[in-house]
């Protein structure tokens, strides 16, 4: 089955929303989304430093590994699953946290589905 990555570039809404962003996005949203059918793994990264002199548009990167026949199917399943308030036992807590802040405490700088074309192991991962 084809594999895709859903990549998100995210930020707290402003400097005062860091705690809300950490609680809702880092501590809950990544796990919540990873419970979606076809999702293999979800990860979130914080920018540790620049690469060369290239501008980095976000300080946070979310990466979800997904198996699906197409990215359109993966998107449809994700949207249906996220709309279900009873999708999994942790959903209620996740929604309560969002309601506590009155809105989603993050800004999305970019997002998209990427299809796996190649997979190469580096020296640290070779048997």
Beta strands, then each sheet from edge to edge (+ up, - down):
strand 1: 3-12
strand 2: 39-46
strand 3: 60-67
strand 4: 106-115
sheet 1: 2+ 3- 1+ 4-
end
